[in-house]
Amino acid sequence: MNSSRIFFSIIFVICASLLGFGLYLEHVVGLEPCPLCVFQRIAYIVVALVALIAAIHNPQKLFEKIYTGLMLIASLCGAGIAGRQVWLQHLPEDKIPECGPGLEYMLDVFPLADALKMVLSGSGECAEVQWTFLSFSIAEWSILCFVGLTVVSLIMFFRQEN
C-alpha cells in the first residue's frame, strides 16, 4: 500500500473519530454545540472528506500536494475558529459577550455573510465550558487536534519523494 494512501486513510479515521465523539457528546451526554463548535465540525468534515477522496484516488505528486494543501487550509481555518472559542472561554466574566440568537435562526433571518460574521465573532454560549478532560475544554482539545492536523499536513506537503 502506498504511503500517501496510508497517510490519507489515517487522517480520515482520525477526523471521523473526532466527529463521532462530538456526536456522542451531543446526543448521548446531552451537550448542545455552540455555533463555533458547529463550524469546527464543518472544518473536520472538510478535512475528512478530502482525506477520504485522496485515499480512494491514491494520488501521486501534484494531486497529493493539492489534497494535502486543501487539508492544510481546512485545518488552519478550524484552528482559527477553535482559537477564537478558546479566547472567548478565557475572557473575564464581565468581558464575555452576551448570548446571541441560535445558528439556525441567524442563517434563516440574516444574509449568509452577516450570519457568518455574527457566528465567528462568538457569543456567550461559545464561552461556556460544558465538558473537560484533563482540565482542557472541548475547544482546547480541538485546537490541539487542528494544530496536529496542520503539522502533519505541512510535513506531507513538503516531504521529498525519493
Secondary structure as UniProt FT lines:
FT   HELIX           3..24
FT   HELIX           25..29
FT   HELIX           35..57
FT   HELIX           62..89
FT   HELIX           93..95
FT   HELIX           103..109
FT   HELIX           112..121
FT   HELIX           124..127
FT   STRAND          132..133
FT   TURN            134..135
FT   STRAND          136..137
FT   HELIX           138..158
//
